[in-house]
Amino acid sequence: MEQERRSLGLGNGAGLEMTDFEKGQGRRSLTLRRGAGLGITDNVNRMLRSTRRSLRLKVRSCVFCVSKAGIERSISVEEKKPEQEASRYSAQSFFEYLVVVSLKKSGAAYEPQIAYQFPKRENLMRSQKEEEENLLKAIPLFCFPDCNTWAPLTEYESETFSFVLTKMDGSRKFGYCRRLLPRGGGARLPEVFCIISCLGCFGLFSQILDEVEKRRQISLAVIYPFMQGLREAAFPAPGKTVSVKSFIPESGTEIIKLTRPSDSRLEHVDFSSLFKHLSEENVIQIFASLLLERRLIFLAEEL
């Protein structure tokens, strides 16, 4: 039987090893070695689930082995076929909501509030309605965490950022935001266009927000036909492209092509900025804290 083996050492006796038993037929074995003092079974389970998701693998069987070094867990896995992947993504829509968050005067300060929501969902069950209300309460705080520092402006360079909302069951919703100064004369306050989606793909949604910002400079009403067309389009599989038609006054109908990267996990990470502001020792300490699931708070003047 032809085999190909690849391994990755994680230090302190831990490692990750993948073996192809039948090359070309999608049969693989994935082994995670737990070093001494690196945690217990719950952590192993979480790491394996995360690894399985990132490799897009389907678990077929599991076996446990215990040794002095710790816990070793092996799983036989089978890669999904491309047509299965395409079918899975075609059933997903790009986003759940588009909300516009603006600053409203509240005493001597400003308070972020949702000015528009698209689409508005109706006939929800009680549990769904409560979940939506909690979501819509949280979004403005992420769009304007610095709401008390704002004052009307005449010029402002738009900013793009994102956040993640994690539910009790571990599922996530991603918020992709563009903070900009609306069209007009005189001093005015910025607003945030926030797209809520269950799909993580920062670069693709940044491209969508570029189109939203372009339409916002014309009229708020021009945005919603574009978002409706986007909502009706199928979310592309990794490496694939989807086309969305959109009409802009004085420009006519445009065909916008949106391509999803083959791997979007690190597409928007700029490591040069990280090492510019932090020493190597600090980066290592932060990485170790993340592995230990500690909470980290970063402070900065800009998003």
C-alpha positions as CSV (number, residue, x, y, z in Angstrom):
1,M,0.0,0.0,0.0
2,E,1.5,3.4,-1.0
3,Q,1.8,5.8,1.8
4,E,2.9,9.4,2.1
5,R,3.4,10.9,5.6
6,R,3.7,14.6,6.7
7,S,4.2,15.8,10.3
8,L,4.3,19.0,12.2
9,G,6.0,19.4,15.6
10,L,4.3,21.6,18.1
11,G,6.9,21.4,20.9
12,N,7.0,19.7,24.3
13,G,6.2,16.3,22.8
14,A,3.1,17.5,20.9
15,G,2.7,17.1,17.2
16,L,0.3,16.7,14.2
17,E,0.8,14.0,11.6
18,M,-1.1,13.2,8.4
19,T,-0.7,9.9,6.4
20,D,-2.1,9.3,2.9
21,F,-2.9,5.5,2.9
22,E,-4.4,5.4,-0.6
23,K,-3.1,8.4,-2.6
24,G,-5.6,9.7,-5.1
25,Q,-8.5,8.0,-3.3
26,G,-8.9,10.5,-0.5
27,R,-8.1,8.1,2.4
28,R,-6.1,9.7,5.2
29,S,-5.2,9.3,8.8
30,L,-4.8,12.3,11.1
31,T,-2.9,11.9,14.4
32,L,-2.6,14.5,17.1
33,R,0.0,13.8,19.7
34,R,-0.5,15.6,23.1
35,G,2.7,16.4,24.9
36,A,3.1,16.2,28.7
37,G,1.3,18.9,30.6
38,L,-0.6,20.3,27.6
39,G,-4.1,19.7,28.7
40,I,-6.7,17.0,28.8
41,T,-9.3,15.3,26.6
42,D,-11.6,18.4,26.3
43,N,-8.8,20.4,24.8
44,V,-7.9,17.5,22.5
45,N,-11.5,17.3,21.2
46,R,-11.6,21.1,20.5
47,M,-8.3,21.0,18.6
48,L,-9.4,18.0,16.6
49,R,-12.7,19.6,15.7
50,S,-11.0,22.8,14.7
51,T,-8.4,20.9,12.6
52,R,-11.1,18.8,10.9
53,R,-13.1,21.9,10.0
54,S,-10.0,23.7,8.5
55,L,-9.1,20.7,6.4
56,R,-12.7,20.1,5.4
57,L,-12.6,16.5,6.4
58,K,-15.3,14.0,7.4
59,V,-14.6,11.7,10.4
60,R,-15.1,8.0,9.7
61,S,-13.7,6.3,12.9
62,C,-11.8,7.2,16.1
63,V,-9.3,5.3,18.3
64,F,-7.6,6.3,21.6
65,C,-4.1,5.4,22.8
66,V,-2.7,6.5,26.1
67,S,1.1,6.7,26.8
68,K,3.4,8.4,29.3
69,A,3.7,11.4,27.0
70,G,0.0,12.1,27.3
71,I,-2.9,11.4,25.0
72,E,-2.7,10.4,21.4
73,R,-5.8,10.4,19.3
74,S,-6.1,9.1,15.7
75,I,-8.9,9.5,13.2
76,S,-9.4,8.0,9.8
77,V,-10.8,10.6,7.5
78,E,-12.1,11.0,4.0
79,E,-11.9,14.2,1.9
80,K,-15.1,15.6,0.5
81,K,-15.5,15.7,-3.2
82,P,-15.5,19.1,-5.0
83,E,-19.1,18.6,-6.1
84,Q,-20.1,18.0,-2.4
85,E,-18.4,21.2,-1.4
86,A,-20.1,23.2,-4.2
87,S,-23.5,21.9,-3.2
88,R,-22.9,22.8,0.4
89,Y,-22.0,26.4,-0.4
90,S,-24.8,26.9,-3.0
91,A,-27.3,26.5,-0.2
92,Q,-25.8,29.4,1.8
93,S,-26.7,33.1,1.3
94,F,-24.1,35.8,1.5
95,F,-25.5,37.5,4.6
96,E,-28.4,37.7,7.1
97,Y,-28.6,41.5,7.6
98,L,-27.3,44.8,6.5
99,V,-27.7,47.4,9.2
100,V,-26.8,51.1,9.2
101,V,-25.7,52.4,12.5
102,S,-25.6,56.1,13.2
103,L,-24.8,58.3,16.2
104,K,-27.7,60.0,18.0
105,K,-27.4,62.7,20.6
106,S,-28.0,61.5,24.1
107,G,-27.5,64.2,26.7
108,A,-24.0,65.5,26.3
109,A,-22.7,62.5,24.4
110,Y,-23.7,60.3,21.4
111,E,-25.3,56.9,21.4
112,P,-25.0,54.4,18.5
113,Q,-28.4,53.3,17.2
114,I,-29.6,51.2,14.2
115,A,-31.1,53.6,11.6
116,Y,-31.9,51.0,8.9
117,Q,-32.1,47.3,8.7
118,F,-32.3,45.1,5.6
119,P,-34.2,42.9,5.3
120,K,-36.7,43.1,8.2
121,R,-37.7,39.6,9.2
122,E,-41.3,38.9,10.1
123,N,-43.3,35.9,11.6
124,L,-40.5,34.8,13.8
125,M,-40.9,32.3,16.6
126,R,-40.4,33.7,20.1
127,S,-36.9,32.2,20.5
128,Q,-35.9,33.6,17.1
129,K,-37.3,37.0,17.9
130,E,-35.4,37.1,21.2
131,E,-32.2,36.1,19.5
132,E,-32.6,38.8,16.9
133,E,-33.3,41.4,19.5
134,N,-30.1,40.5,21.4
135,L,-28.1,40.6,18.2
136,L,-29.5,44.0,17.1
137,K,-28.7,45.4,20.6
138,A,-25.0,44.2,20.4
139,I,-24.2,45.4,16.8
140,P,-24.2,49.2,17.5
141,L,-21.7,48.7,20.4
142,F,-19.3,47.0,18.1
143,C,-19.7,49.5,15.3
144,F,-19.1,52.5,17.6
145,P,-17.1,51.2,20.7
146,D,-15.7,54.8,20.9
147,C,-19.0,56.6,20.6
148,N,-18.2,59.1,23.4
149,T,-15.2,60.5,21.5
150,W,-17.0,61.6,18.3
151,A,-17.8,65.1,17.1
152,P,-19.2,66.3,13.7
153,L,-16.6,66.2,10.9
154,T,-16.2,67.7,7.5
155,E,-13.6,65.1,6.3
156,Y,-13.0,61.5,7.3
157,E,-11.2,58.6,5.6
158,S,-13.4,55.5,5.7
159,E,-12.3,52.5,7.8
160,T,-13.0,48.8,7.4
161,F,-13.1,46.4,10.3
162,S,-14.8,43.2,11.5
163,F,-16.0,41.5,14.7
164,V,-17.2,38.1,15.7
165,L,-20.3,37.3,17.8
166,T,-20.1,33.8,19.5
167,K,-23.2,32.1,20.8
168,M,-23.4,29.7,23.7
169,D,-23.3,26.7,21.4
170,G,-20.1,27.9,19.8
171,S,-21.6,29.0,16.5
172,R,-20.5,32.4,15.1
173,K,-21.8,35.3,13.3
174,F,-19.4,37.7,11.6
175,G,-19.9,41.5,11.4
176,Y,-18.1,43.2,8.4
177,C,-18.2,47.0,8.8
178,R,-17.4,50.1,6.8
179,R,-17.3,53.4,8.8
180,L,-17.7,56.4,6.5
181,L,-18.8,60.0,6.3
182,P,-22.2,60.3,4.5
183,R,-22.5,62.6,1.5
184,G,-23.4,66.2,2.4
185,G,-22.2,69.6,3.2
186,G,-20.9,71.0,6.5
187,A,-19.9,69.1,9.6
188,R,-21.6,65.7,10.1
189,L,-21.2,62.5,12.0
190,P,-20.0,59.2,10.4
191,E,-22.1,56.1,10.0
192,V,-21.4,52.4,9.8
193,F,-22.7,49.9,7.3
194,C,-22.5,46.5,8.9
195,I,-23.1,43.2,7.1
196,I,-23.9,40.3,9.4
197,S,-23.1,36.8,8.0
198,C,-22.4,33.3,9.2
199,L,-19.6,33.1,6.7
200,G,-16.0,34.1,7.4
201,C,-14.4,35.8,4.4
202,F,-13.0,39.3,5.2
203,G,-11.6,40.1,1.7
204,L,-14.8,39.2,-0.1
205,F,-17.0,41.2,2.2
206,S,-14.5,44.2,2.0
207,Q,-15.2,44.1,-1.8
208,I,-18.9,44.2,-1.1
209,L,-18.5,47.1,1.2
210,D,-16.6,49.0,-1.5
211,E,-19.7,48.7,-3.7
212,V,-21.9,49.8,-0.7
213,E,-19.8,52.8,-0.1
214,K,-19.8,53.8,-3.8
215,R,-23.6,53.6,-3.8
216,R,-23.9,55.5,-0.5
217,Q,-22.3,58.5,-2.1
218,I,-25.2,58.6,-4.6
219,S,-28.1,57.7,-2.4
220,L,-29.1,55.4,0.4
221,A,-31.9,54.0,-1.8
222,V,-29.4,52.7,-4.4
223,I,-27.8,50.3,-1.9
224,Y,-30.8,48.1,-1.3
225,P,-31.4,46.7,-4.8
226,F,-27.7,45.7,-4.9
227,M,-28.0,44.0,-1.5
228,Q,-31.2,42.2,-2.6
229,G,-29.4,40.9,-5.7
230,L,-26.5,39.8,-3.5
231,R,-28.9,38.1,-1.1
232,E,-30.4,36.1,-3.9
233,A,-27.0,34.9,-5.2
234,A,-25.4,31.7,-3.9
235,F,-22.3,32.1,-1.8
236,P,-19.3,30.8,-3.9
237,A,-17.2,27.8,-3.0
238,P,-13.5,28.6,-2.3
239,G,-11.8,29.8,-5.4
240,K,-15.0,30.3,-7.3
241,T,-16.7,33.5,-8.6
242,V,-20.3,34.7,-8.6
243,S,-21.7,37.5,-10.7
244,V,-24.3,40.0,-9.4
245,K,-26.1,42.5,-11.6
246,S,-26.7,46.0,-10.2
247,F,-28.2,49.2,-11.6
248,I,-26.7,52.6,-10.8
249,P,-28.4,55.8,-12.0
250,E,-26.4,57.6,-14.8
251,S,-24.1,54.5,-15.1
252,G,-26.6,51.8,-16.1
253,T,-26.4,48.1,-15.3
254,E,-23.2,46.8,-13.9
255,I,-22.1,43.2,-13.5
256,I,-20.0,42.8,-10.4
257,K,-17.8,39.7,-10.1
258,L,-17.1,38.5,-6.6
259,T,-14.3,35.9,-6.2
260,R,-13.8,34.0,-3.0
261,P,-10.2,33.2,-2.2
262,S,-9.2,29.5,-2.0
263,D,-8.1,30.1,1.6
264,S,-9.5,33.2,3.4
265,R,-8.2,32.5,6.9
266,L,-5.2,34.8,6.8
267,E,-5.9,36.9,3.7
268,H,-6.3,40.2,5.7
269,V,-3.5,39.7,8.2
270,D,-0.7,42.2,8.1
271,F,2.2,40.8,10.2
272,S,4.5,43.8,9.4
273,S,2.2,46.0,11.6
274,L,2.3,43.4,14.4
275,F,6.1,43.2,14.5
276,K,6.4,47.0,14.1
277,H,4.5,47.7,17.3
278,L,5.5,44.6,19.4
279,S,8.8,43.0,20.2
280,E,9.4,39.3,19.3
281,E,9.2,38.4,23.0
282,N,5.8,40.1,23.3
283,V,4.5,38.3,20.2
284,I,5.5,34.9,21.6
285,Q,3.9,35.8,24.9
286,I,0.6,36.8,23.2
287,F,0.7,33.6,21.1
288,A,1.2,31.5,24.2
289,S,-1.7,33.3,25.9
290,L,-4.0,32.5,22.9
291,L,-3.1,28.8,23.1
292,L,-4.0,28.9,26.8
293,E,-7.4,30.5,25.8
294,R,-6.7,33.6,27.9
295,R,-8.6,36.8,27.1
296,L,-6.5,39.5,25.4
297,I,-7.4,43.2,25.1
298,F,-5.6,45.4,22.6
299,L,-5.8,49.2,22.7
300,A,-5.2,51.4,19.7
301,E,-5.9,54.8,18.3
302,E,-7.2,53.5,15.0
303,L,-9.2,50.4,13.9
